[in-house]
Amino acid sequence: MFIINMVLQVVLPIVYFAVRYARITSSGKDISKIIGIDGLLGVPWADTSVELNTKMERFFEGLDMFVKRIATEKIMSYVYFLQATCALMRLIFQTSAHPRTAILVKTLRTGVDDFCLFLLLLAVLFVGFLVLALAQFSGSNENFSKFQNAFVML
């Protein structure tokens, strides 16, 4: 248990923030490489002496680097979410270990069922009224012509 706590509290945050810091410090260089003269901005679209295939290759290389950068940021957000979720679960587990604070955890566990039932009932009522609004106003009001539009209106 000590090793798990050490990994969750010390090692994972240090590794995450070290990787994140390295990504942030290199982001200016990466952005200028992707968008700058060597990247998307440097594609010679107006130059007629350069073949279209060459222009397209340079464009798609820059676009590929941009997509990889976005994918890396998305992975980093998933890693941070996983790390924060593990820390939350660890906090809940440790809170339930003490007799007095275990009452709070038991109350939350009991209340989750009722809260989920409330959300289910709310969703049924919400969708029911949404369908009624669609049936009543879809022909006369553009906002209720589609389910997505009516959902946004509510």
Buried (B, 14 or more C-beta within 10 A) or exposed (E): EEEEEEEBEEEBBEEBEEEBEEBEEEEEEBEEBBBBEBBBEEBEEEEEEEEEEEBEEBBEBBEEBBEEBEEEEEEBEEBBEEBEEBBEEBEEEEBBEEEEEEEEBEEEEEEEEEEEEEEEEEEEEEEEEBEEBBEEBBEEBEEBBEEEBBEEEE
